[in-house]
Amino acid sequence: RCESLVEVYFQLQQQVMAASTELGPELLPRLLERFNEVLSSLVKSSFLVEKQPPQVLKTQTKFQASVRFLLGPQLLKAGPKPYVVRADMVTEKQARELELSNYSNTLSESTGEILHNAVALETNPTSGTCCANFKNVLLKKIKRCERKGSESVTEEKCAVLFSSNVTLTPSNISIHLQVLSLPIVVIVHGNQDNNAKATVLWDNAFSDIERVPFVVAERVPWEKMCDTLNLKFMAEVQTTKGLLKEHYFFLAQKIFNDHSASPEDFQNRHVSWAQFNKEILPGRGFTFWQWFDGVLDLTKRCLKSYWSDRLIMGFISKQYVCKLLSMEPEGTFLLRFSDSEIGGVTIAYVIRGKDGSSQVENIQPFSAKDLSIRSLGDRIRDLGQLRNLYPNTPKDQAFGSHYNSEWGGPG
């Protein structure tokens, strides 16, 4: 604990002062200077962001954040006026320069205009905490940097720098406290949100704890990507039912545009940022992440209970569905996420001709808007051609608990 280290520090300092005559006029000042450096380092590292600002931050939108000074209650010298913490926007370049200077440099210019960005650093005697709570902050505007090559504004990372000048007791040392928030992507319009989330997800998942701000790998092992997509899916949908091996196989085929490799082949591959959210999927108008995020949004809003009951196969190709269903009885069906549309779920089912030949039909995908008008369960009940959920569960048994009690007729 920081408090314990400070106690040790003051005990050592007292011992040094007690032995000042033996140490001599040359050694004593050097030791005391070193003590001050140690104290300064310890104090600076106890200034933390307690509540992070949103990592996707829209201009003209209010947000909250808070910082805590762990050693404040113990070391902060009372003054005539409260100490103030400032919040300023910094570019990735500025963040890097601050890090390289070990936070000894001060910020020369803010990269954006933040309203209500100065807040008192207050000590609460009851809880023994020392915090500055930014409750009503607003990023009015942002100055964009020069971007590299094909980099878009939603790949540009910045951060909020929290800073304060404080005086410590009993040593009377003045210290400039500074701490950076997690990386932030600033957007000016809601349609940038999807791509901004991709930048934040990649940075949070694949950056090293100790790094130069905000360096992150351009390529990562596919297995790490699988873990990230799984955690993101479960967190967003708020389900304990994660992705399965066969889901990862489908996702690998999609992101690598490779339908000939085996699941084992994909395990040894690396996936790039470009494959994740820069390159358009073949024959589509969107990237892998834009498609996956659409599935997340749809599942979170309309399909959580169906997914959690494992009624949706979801991540499966149209071709593989045909292979699975071709030998099944008429009316066998399954649910998969649409390949051609963002945020759609479709039903594939078997129909048989008079000659006994089978055909797999795909119903036009349902969007979140469709399912808000009439639920998936009721739509399945309405469709008389659907009989058994693959492989052989009668649909009323599988989906009965998801039917609304009132019979509303075909939707």
DOLORO-33870 format. One record per residue (C-alpha): residue in one letter; x, y, z. Coordinates in Angstrom, 1 decimal. Example, Ala and Ser with C-alpha at 12.3 -4.5 7.8 and 13.67 -1.06 7.14 Angstrom:
<pts>
+-----+--------+--------+--------+
| res |      X |      Y |      Z |
+-----+--------+--------+--------+
|   A |   12.3 |   -4.5 |    7.8 |
|   S |   13.7 |   -1.1 |    7.1 |
+-----+--------+--------+--------+
</pts>
This chain:
<pts>
+-----+--------+--------+--------+
| res |      X |      Y |      Z |
+-----+--------+--------+--------+
|   R |    0.0 |    0.0 |    0.0 |
|   C |    1.1 |    3.6 |   -0.8 |
|   E |    0.5 |    4.7 |    2.8 |
|   S |    2.9 |    2.1 |    4.2 |
|   L |    5.6 |    3.1 |    1.7 |
|   V |    5.2 |    6.7 |    2.8 |
|   E |    5.5 |    5.7 |    6.5 |
|   V |    8.7 |    3.9 |    5.6 |
|   Y |   10.0 |    6.9 |    3.7 |
|   F |    9.5 |    9.3 |    6.6 |
|   Q |   11.1 |    6.8 |    9.1 |
|   L |   14.1 |    6.6 |    6.9 |
|   Q |   14.2 |   10.3 |    6.5 |
|   Q |   14.1 |   10.8 |   10.3 |
|   Q |   16.9 |    8.3 |   10.7 |
|   V |   19.1 |   10.1 |    8.1 |
|   M |   18.4 |   13.5 |    9.8 |
|   A |   19.3 |   11.9 |   13.2 |
|   A |   22.6 |   10.7 |   11.7 |
|   S |   23.3 |   14.0 |    9.9 |
|   T |   26.5 |   14.8 |   11.8 |
|   E |   28.0 |   11.4 |   10.9 |
|   L |   27.0 |   11.7 |    7.3 |
|   G |   28.8 |   15.0 |    6.7 |
|   P |   28.0 |   18.1 |    4.7 |
|   E |   28.5 |   16.5 |    1.3 |
|   L |   26.5 |   13.3 |    1.7 |
|   L |   23.5 |   14.7 |    3.6 |
|   P |   22.2 |   17.0 |    0.9 |
|   R |   22.6 |   14.3 |   -1.8 |
|   L |   20.6 |   11.8 |    0.4 |
|   L |   17.9 |   14.4 |    1.1 |
|   E |   17.6 |   15.2 |   -2.6 |
|   R |   17.3 |   11.5 |   -3.4 |
|   F |   14.6 |   11.2 |   -0.7 |
|   N |   12.6 |   14.0 |   -2.4 |
|   E |   12.9 |   12.3 |   -5.8 |
|   V |   11.6 |    9.0 |   -4.3 |
|   L |    8.7 |   10.8 |   -2.6 |
|   S |    7.9 |   12.7 |   -5.8 |
|   S |    7.8 |    9.5 |   -7.8 |
|   L |    5.7 |    7.7 |   -5.2 |
|   V |    3.2 |   10.6 |   -5.0 |
|   K |    2.9 |   11.0 |   -8.8 |
|   S |    2.2 |    7.3 |   -9.2 |
|   S |   -0.7 |    7.6 |   -6.6 |
|   F |   -2.6 |   10.0 |   -8.9 |
|   L |   -5.0 |    7.7 |  -10.8 |
|   V |   -8.0 |    7.9 |  -13.1 |
|   E |  -10.8 |    6.2 |  -11.0 |
|   K |  -13.7 |    6.6 |  -13.6 |
|   Q |  -12.5 |    6.7 |  -17.2 |
|   P |  -14.1 |    9.0 |  -19.7 |
|   P |  -16.0 |    7.1 |  -22.5 |
|   Q |  -13.5 |    5.7 |  -25.0 |
|   V |  -15.7 |    6.7 |  -27.9 |
|   L |  -16.4 |   10.3 |  -27.2 |
|   K |  -18.8 |   12.4 |  -29.3 |
|   T |  -18.3 |   16.2 |  -29.4 |
|   Q |  -21.1 |   18.3 |  -27.9 |
|   T |  -22.0 |   15.4 |  -25.6 |
|   K |  -21.6 |   15.6 |  -21.8 |
|   F |  -19.6 |   12.9 |  -20.0 |
|   Q |  -18.3 |   12.1 |  -16.6 |
|   A |  -14.9 |   11.1 |  -15.2 |
|   S |  -13.1 |   11.2 |  -11.9 |
|   V |   -9.5 |   11.0 |  -10.6 |
|   R |   -8.3 |    9.9 |   -7.2 |
|   F |   -5.1 |   11.0 |   -5.3 |
|   L |   -4.4 |    8.0 |   -3.1 |
|   L |   -1.9 |    9.9 |   -0.8 |
|   G |   -4.0 |   13.1 |   -0.7 |
|   P |   -5.6 |   12.5 |    2.7 |
|   Q |   -2.1 |   11.8 |    4.2 |
|   L |    0.1 |   14.3 |    2.4 |
|   L |   -1.9 |   17.1 |    1.0 |
|   K |   -1.1 |   20.4 |    2.7 |
|   A |   -4.2 |   22.5 |    3.5 |
|   G |   -4.2 |   25.8 |    1.7 |
|   P |   -6.4 |   28.9 |    1.6 |
|   K |   -8.1 |   27.7 |   -1.7 |
|   P |   -8.8 |   24.1 |   -2.8 |
|   Y |   -6.4 |   22.5 |   -5.2 |
|   V |   -7.8 |   22.2 |   -8.8 |
|   V |   -7.6 |   19.4 |  -11.3 |
|   R |   -7.7 |   20.3 |  -15.0 |
|   A |   -8.8 |   18.0 |  -17.8 |
|   D |   -7.3 |   18.6 |  -21.3 |
|   M |   -7.4 |   16.7 |  -24.5 |
|   V |   -4.0 |   15.5 |  -25.8 |
|   T |   -3.0 |   13.9 |  -29.1 |
|   E |   -1.2 |   10.6 |  -29.3 |
|   K |    2.0 |   12.5 |  -30.1 |
|   Q |    1.6 |   14.7 |  -27.0 |
|   A |    0.8 |   11.6 |  -24.8 |
|   R |    4.0 |   10.0 |  -26.1 |
|   E |    6.1 |   13.0 |  -25.3 |
|   L |    4.6 |   13.2 |  -21.8 |
|   E |    5.3 |    9.5 |  -21.3 |
|   L |    8.9 |    9.8 |  -22.6 |
|   S |    9.6 |   12.7 |  -20.2 |
|   N |    8.2 |   10.5 |  -17.3 |
|   Y |    5.5 |   13.2 |  -16.9 |
|   S |    8.0 |   15.8 |  -16.0 |
|   N |    7.0 |   18.0 |  -18.9 |
|   T |    3.8 |   20.1 |  -18.8 |
|   L |    1.2 |   20.3 |  -21.6 |
|   S |    1.8 |   23.3 |  -23.9 |
|   E |   -1.5 |   23.2 |  -25.8 |
|   S |   -4.7 |   21.3 |  -25.5 |
|   T |   -5.9 |   19.6 |  -28.7 |
|   G |   -9.5 |   20.2 |  -28.0 |
|   E |  -11.8 |   22.6 |  -26.1 |
|   I |  -13.4 |   21.1 |  -23.0 |
|   L |  -16.0 |   22.9 |  -21.1 |
|   H |  -16.2 |   22.6 |  -17.2 |
|   N |  -12.7 |   21.1 |  -17.3 |
|   A |  -11.5 |   22.5 |  -13.9 |
|   V |  -12.7 |   20.7 |  -10.7 |
|   A |  -11.7 |   21.0 |   -7.0 |
|   L |   -9.6 |   18.1 |   -5.5 |
|   E |  -11.6 |   17.4 |   -2.4 |
|   T |  -10.8 |   15.3 |    0.6 |
|   N |  -13.7 |   13.4 |    2.2 |
|   P |  -12.9 |   12.9 |    6.0 |
|   T |  -15.6 |   10.2 |    6.3 |
|   S |  -14.4 |    7.9 |    3.5 |
|   G |  -10.7 |    9.1 |    3.7 |
|   T |  -10.6 |    9.7 |   -0.1 |
|   C |   -9.2 |   12.5 |   -2.1 |
|   C |  -11.0 |   12.9 |   -5.5 |
|   A |  -11.9 |   15.3 |   -8.2 |
|   N |  -15.2 |   14.4 |   -9.8 |
|   F |  -15.9 |   15.7 |  -13.3 |
|   K |  -19.7 |   15.5 |  -13.5 |
|   N |  -20.7 |   17.8 |  -16.3 |
|   V |  -17.8 |   17.8 |  -18.8 |
|   L |  -18.3 |   18.5 |  -22.5 |
|   L |  -15.9 |   18.3 |  -25.4 |
|   K |  -16.9 |   21.2 |  -27.5 |
|   K |  -14.5 |   20.7 |  -30.4 |
|   I |  -11.4 |   18.7 |  -31.4 |
|   K |   -8.3 |   19.6 |  -33.5 |
|   R |   -7.5 |   16.7 |  -35.8 |
|   C |   -3.9 |   15.7 |  -36.4 |
|   E |   -2.2 |   14.9 |  -39.7 |
|   R |   -3.0 |   11.3 |  -40.4 |
|   K |   -0.8 |    8.6 |  -41.9 |
|   G |   -1.6 |    7.2 |  -45.3 |
|   S |   -5.1 |    5.7 |  -45.4 |
|   E |   -5.8 |    6.3 |  -41.7 |
|   S |   -9.3 |    7.6 |  -41.0 |
|   V |  -10.4 |    9.9 |  -38.2 |
|   T |  -11.9 |    6.9 |  -36.4 |
|   E |   -8.4 |    5.4 |  -36.1 |
|   E |   -7.0 |    8.5 |  -34.5 |
|   K |   -6.4 |    8.0 |  -30.7 |
|   C |   -6.2 |   10.8 |  -28.2 |
|   A |   -6.6 |   11.0 |  -24.4 |
|   V |   -7.7 |   13.2 |  -21.5 |
|   L |   -4.8 |   14.5 |  -19.4 |
|   F |   -5.7 |   15.2 |  -15.8 |
|   S |   -3.3 |   17.5 |  -14.0 |
|   S |   -2.9 |   19.5 |  -10.8 |
|   N |   -0.3 |   21.4 |   -8.8 |
|   V |   -0.2 |   20.4 |   -5.2 |
|   T |    1.9 |   21.1 |   -2.1 |
|   L |    2.8 |   18.3 |    0.3 |
|   T |    3.1 |   18.3 |    4.1 |
|   P |    5.3 |   18.3 |    6.1 |
|   S |    8.0 |   18.7 |    3.5 |
|   N |    6.5 |   21.7 |    1.6 |
|   I |    7.4 |   20.1 |   -1.7 |
|   S |    5.4 |   21.3 |   -4.7 |
|   I |    4.5 |   18.6 |   -7.2 |
|   H |    2.9 |   18.7 |  -10.6 |
|   L |    0.5 |   15.6 |  -10.8 |
|   Q |   -0.4 |   14.3 |  -14.3 |
|   V |   -2.2 |   11.1 |  -15.4 |
|   L |   -3.6 |   10.0 |  -18.8 |
|   S |   -6.9 |    8.4 |  -19.4 |
|   L |   -7.2 |    5.3 |  -21.6 |
|   P |   -7.1 |    6.0 |  -25.3 |
|   I |  -10.1 |    7.8 |  -26.7 |
|   V |  -11.5 |    8.1 |  -30.2 |
|   V |  -13.4 |   11.3 |  -30.8 |
|   I |  -16.3 |   11.3 |  -33.2 |
|   V |  -18.6 |   14.1 |  -34.4 |
|   H |  -21.4 |   12.0 |  -35.8 |
|   G |  -23.2 |    8.8 |  -34.7 |
|   N |  -22.4 |    7.1 |  -38.0 |
|   Q |  -18.7 |    7.0 |  -37.0 |
|   D |  -19.5 |    5.1 |  -33.8 |
|   N |  -19.1 |    1.6 |  -35.3 |
|   N |  -15.6 |    2.2 |  -36.7 |
|   A |  -14.5 |    4.1 |  -33.5 |
|   K |  -15.5 |    1.0 |  -31.4 |
|   A |  -13.3 |   -1.2 |  -33.6 |
|   T |  -10.3 |    1.0 |  -32.9 |
|   V |  -11.0 |    1.0 |  -29.1 |
|   L |  -11.6 |   -2.8 |  -29.1 |
|   W |   -8.4 |   -3.6 |  -30.9 |
|   D |   -6.4 |   -1.2 |  -28.7 |
|   N |   -7.9 |   -2.6 |  -25.4 |
|   A |   -7.5 |   -6.2 |  -26.4 |
|   F |   -4.0 |   -6.2 |  -28.1 |
|   S |   -1.9 |   -3.5 |  -26.5 |
|   D |    0.8 |   -4.2 |  -23.9 |
|   I |    0.4 |   -2.9 |  -20.4 |
|   E |    3.7 |   -1.2 |  -20.6 |
|   R |    3.9 |    0.7 |  -23.9 |
|   V |    4.6 |    3.9 |  -25.6 |
|   P |    1.2 |    5.7 |  -26.0 |
|   F |   -0.7 |    4.3 |  -28.0 |
|   V |    1.3 |    1.7 |  -29.9 |
|   V |   -0.5 |   -1.5 |  -30.6 |
|   A |    0.3 |   -4.5 |  -32.9 |
|   E |   -0.9 |   -4.4 |  -36.5 |
|   R |   -1.3 |   -8.2 |  -36.6 |
|   V |   -2.4 |  -10.6 |  -33.8 |
|   P |   -2.8 |  -14.4 |  -33.5 |
|   W |   -6.2 |  -15.6 |  -34.7 |
|   E |   -6.6 |  -17.4 |  -31.4 |
|   K |   -6.3 |  -14.1 |  -29.5 |
|   M |   -8.9 |  -12.6 |  -31.8 |
|   C |  -11.3 |  -15.5 |  -31.1 |
|   D |  -10.9 |  -14.8 |  -27.3 |
|   T |  -11.6 |  -11.1 |  -27.9 |
|   L |  -14.7 |  -11.7 |  -30.1 |
|   N |  -16.0 |  -14.2 |  -27.6 |
|   L |  -15.6 |  -11.9 |  -24.6 |
|   K |  -17.0 |   -8.9 |  -26.5 |
|   F |  -20.0 |  -11.0 |  -27.5 |
|   M |  -20.8 |  -12.3 |  -24.0 |
|   A |  -20.3 |   -8.8 |  -22.5 |
|   E |  -22.5 |   -6.9 |  -25.0 |
|   V |  -25.3 |   -9.5 |  -25.1 |
|   Q |  -25.0 |  -10.2 |  -21.4 |
|   T |  -25.0 |  -13.9 |  -21.8 |
|   T |  -23.0 |  -16.8 |  -20.3 |
|   K |  -23.3 |  -18.7 |  -23.6 |
|   G |  -20.2 |  -17.9 |  -25.6 |
|   L |  -19.0 |  -18.7 |  -29.1 |
|   L |  -18.3 |  -22.4 |  -30.0 |
|   K |  -15.5 |  -24.0 |  -32.1 |
|   E |  -17.7 |  -24.2 |  -35.1 |
|   H |  -18.5 |  -20.5 |  -34.8 |
|   Y |  -14.8 |  -19.6 |  -34.8 |
|   F |  -14.3 |  -21.7 |  -37.9 |
|   F |  -17.0 |  -19.8 |  -39.8 |
|   L |  -15.6 |  -16.5 |  -38.6 |
|   A |  -12.1 |  -17.5 |  -39.7 |
|   Q |  -13.4 |  -18.4 |  -43.2 |
|   K |  -15.1 |  -15.0 |  -43.3 |
|   I |  -12.2 |  -12.8 |  -42.1 |
|   F |   -9.5 |  -14.6 |  -44.1 |
|   N |  -11.7 |  -15.2 |  -47.2 |
|   D |  -10.5 |  -18.9 |  -47.2 |
|   H |  -12.9 |  -21.8 |  -47.5 |
|   S |  -10.3 |  -24.5 |  -48.1 |
|   A |   -8.3 |  -24.3 |  -44.8 |
|   S |   -9.1 |  -26.6 |  -41.8 |
|   P |   -9.8 |  -25.2 |  -38.3 |
|   E |   -6.3 |  -26.3 |  -37.3 |
|   D |   -4.8 |  -24.3 |  -40.2 |
|   F |   -6.5 |  -21.1 |  -38.9 |
|   Q |   -5.1 |  -21.6 |  -35.4 |
|   N |   -1.6 |  -20.8 |  -36.6 |
|   R |   -2.6 |  -17.7 |  -38.5 |
|   H |   -2.4 |  -14.0 |  -37.7 |
|   V |   -5.1 |  -11.5 |  -38.5 |
|   S |   -4.4 |   -7.9 |  -39.4 |
|   W |   -6.1 |   -4.7 |  -38.4 |
|   A |   -6.9 |   -4.2 |  -42.1 |
|   Q |   -8.7 |   -7.6 |  -42.3 |
|   F |  -10.6 |   -6.7 |  -39.1 |
|   N |  -11.9 |   -3.3 |  -40.1 |
|   K |  -10.4 |   -1.7 |  -43.2 |
|   E |  -10.8 |   -4.2 |  -46.1 |
|   I |  -14.4 |   -4.7 |  -47.4 |
|   L |  -15.5 |   -8.3 |  -47.4 |
|   P |  -15.6 |   -9.8 |  -50.9 |
|   G |  -18.9 |   -9.1 |  -52.6 |
|   R |  -20.2 |   -6.9 |  -49.7 |
|   G |  -20.2 |   -3.3 |  -48.8 |
|   F |  -18.9 |   -3.6 |  -45.3 |
|   T |  -15.9 |   -4.8 |  -43.2 |
|   F |  -15.7 |   -7.9 |  -41.0 |
|   W |  -16.1 |   -5.8 |  -37.8 |
|   Q |  -19.1 |   -3.8 |  -39.2 |
|   W |  -20.8 |   -7.1 |  -39.9 |
|   F |  -19.9 |   -8.7 |  -36.5 |
|   D |  -21.0 |   -5.5 |  -34.6 |
|   G |  -24.3 |   -5.7 |  -36.5 |
|   V |  -24.8 |   -9.2 |  -35.2 |
|   L |  -23.9 |   -8.1 |  -31.7 |
|   D |  -26.4 |   -5.3 |  -31.8 |
|   L |  -29.2 |   -7.5 |  -33.1 |
|   T |  -28.6 |  -10.2 |  -30.6 |
|   K |  -28.4 |   -7.8 |  -27.7 |
|   R |  -31.6 |   -6.0 |  -28.6 |
|   C |  -33.8 |   -8.9 |  -29.9 |
|   L |  -32.3 |  -12.3 |  -29.6 |
|   K |  -30.6 |  -12.6 |  -26.2 |
|   S |  -32.9 |  -15.3 |  -24.7 |
|   Y |  -32.9 |  -17.3 |  -28.0 |
|   W |  -29.1 |  -17.3 |  -28.1 |
|   S |  -28.8 |  -18.2 |  -24.4 |
|   D |  -31.2 |  -21.1 |  -25.0 |
|   R |  -28.9 |  -22.2 |  -27.9 |
|   L |  -31.8 |  -22.0 |  -30.4 |
|   I |  -29.7 |  -20.0 |  -32.9 |
|   M |  -26.8 |  -21.6 |  -34.7 |
|   G |  -26.0 |  -18.1 |  -35.9 |
|   F |  -22.4 |  -18.2 |  -37.2 |
|   I |  -22.8 |  -20.6 |  -40.1 |
|   S |  -22.4 |  -20.2 |  -43.8 |
|   K |  -25.3 |  -20.6 |  -46.3 |
|   Q |  -23.4 |  -23.4 |  -48.0 |
|   Y |  -22.9 |  -25.4 |  -44.8 |
|   V |  -26.6 |  -25.0 |  -43.9 |
|   C |  -27.5 |  -26.6 |  -47.2 |
|   K |  -25.1 |  -29.5 |  -46.4 |
|   L |  -26.7 |  -29.9 |  -43.0 |
|   L |  -30.3 |  -29.7 |  -44.0 |
|   S |  -30.3 |  -31.5 |  -47.4 |
|   M |  -30.9 |  -34.9 |  -46.0 |
|   E |  -33.4 |  -33.8 |  -43.3 |
|   P |  -37.2 |  -34.2 |  -43.3 |
|   E |  -39.3 |  -31.4 |  -44.8 |
|   G |  -39.9 |  -28.5 |  -42.4 |
|   T |  -36.6 |  -28.9 |  -40.6 |
|   F |  -35.1 |  -25.5 |  -40.0 |
|   L |  -32.3 |  -23.5 |  -38.3 |
|   L |  -31.5 |  -19.9 |  -37.6 |
|   R |  -28.3 |  -18.2 |  -38.9 |
|   F |  -27.1 |  -14.6 |  -39.1 |
|   S |  -27.4 |  -13.1 |  -42.5 |
|   D |  -24.2 |  -12.9 |  -44.6 |
|   S |  -25.4 |  -10.3 |  -47.0 |
|   E |  -27.0 |   -7.8 |  -44.6 |
|   I |  -25.7 |   -6.1 |  -41.4 |
|   G |  -27.8 |   -7.1 |  -38.4 |
|   G |  -30.1 |   -9.7 |  -39.8 |
|   V |  -31.2 |  -13.2 |  -38.8 |
|   T |  -32.6 |  -15.6 |  -41.3 |
|   I |  -34.4 |  -18.9 |  -41.2 |
|   A |  -33.3 |  -21.7 |  -43.5 |
|   Y |  -35.7 |  -24.6 |  -43.9 |
|   V |  -36.2 |  -27.8 |  -46.0 |
|   I |  -38.9 |  -28.2 |  -48.7 |
|   R |  -39.3 |  -31.4 |  -50.7 |
|   G |  -40.6 |  -31.8 |  -54.2 |
|   K |  -43.1 |  -34.4 |  -55.3 |
|   D |  -40.1 |  -36.4 |  -56.7 |
|   G |  -38.6 |  -36.5 |  -53.2 |
|   S |  -35.8 |  -34.0 |  -54.0 |
|   S |  -35.0 |  -31.6 |  -51.3 |
|   Q |  -34.4 |  -27.9 |  -51.5 |
|   V |  -33.2 |  -25.4 |  -48.8 |
|   E |  -35.0 |  -22.1 |  -48.8 |
|   N |  -33.9 |  -19.0 |  -46.9 |
|   I |  -36.5 |  -16.5 |  -45.6 |
|   Q |  -35.7 |  -12.8 |  -46.1 |
|   P |  -33.6 |  -11.8 |  -43.0 |
|   F |  -35.3 |  -10.2 |  -40.1 |
|   S |  -33.8 |   -6.9 |  -38.8 |
|   A |  -34.0 |   -5.5 |  -35.3 |
|   K |  -36.8 |   -3.3 |  -36.5 |
|   D |  -38.8 |   -6.3 |  -37.8 |
|   L |  -38.3 |   -8.2 |  -34.6 |
|   S |  -39.4 |   -5.2 |  -32.5 |
|   I |  -42.8 |   -5.3 |  -34.4 |
|   R |  -43.2 |   -9.0 |  -34.0 |
|   S |  -40.9 |  -11.3 |  -32.0 |
|   L |  -38.8 |  -14.1 |  -33.5 |
|   G |  -40.7 |  -16.7 |  -31.5 |
|   D |  -44.1 |  -15.5 |  -32.8 |
|   R |  -42.8 |  -15.3 |  -36.4 |
|   I |  -41.7 |  -18.9 |  -36.1 |
|   R |  -45.1 |  -20.0 |  -34.7 |
|   D |  -46.7 |  -18.1 |  -37.6 |
|   L |  -44.8 |  -19.9 |  -40.3 |
|   G |  -46.6 |  -23.2 |  -40.9 |
|   Q |  -43.8 |  -24.6 |  -43.2 |
|   L |  -41.4 |  -24.8 |  -40.1 |
|   R |  -41.8 |  -28.0 |  -38.1 |
|   N |  -38.6 |  -29.1 |  -36.4 |
|   L |  -35.6 |  -27.2 |  -35.2 |
|   Y |  -32.5 |  -28.9 |  -36.5 |
|   P |  -31.7 |  -31.7 |  -35.8 |
|   N |  -35.2 |  -32.9 |  -34.6 |
|   T |  -36.8 |  -30.8 |  -31.9 |
|   P |  -40.5 |  -29.9 |  -32.6 |
|   K |  -40.7 |  -26.1 |  -32.9 |
|   D |  -43.3 |  -25.7 |  -30.2 |
|   Q |  -41.1 |  -27.6 |  -27.8 |
|   A |  -38.0 |  -25.5 |  -28.8 |
|   F |  -39.7 |  -22.1 |  -29.0 |
|   G |  -42.9 |  -22.5 |  -26.9 |
|   S |  -41.5 |  -20.5 |  -24.0 |
|   H |  -40.7 |  -17.6 |  -26.4 |
|   Y |  -44.3 |  -17.4 |  -27.8 |
|   N |  -46.4 |  -14.5 |  -26.5 |
|   S |  -49.5 |  -15.8 |  -24.7 |
|   E |  -51.9 |  -13.9 |  -27.0 |
|   W |  -52.3 |  -15.4 |  -30.4 |
|   G |  -51.9 |  -12.5 |  -32.8 |
|   G |  -52.3 |  -14.4 |  -36.1 |
|   P |  -49.7 |  -14.0 |  -38.9 |
|   G |  -47.4 |  -11.0 |  -38.6 |
+-----+--------+--------+--------+
</pts>
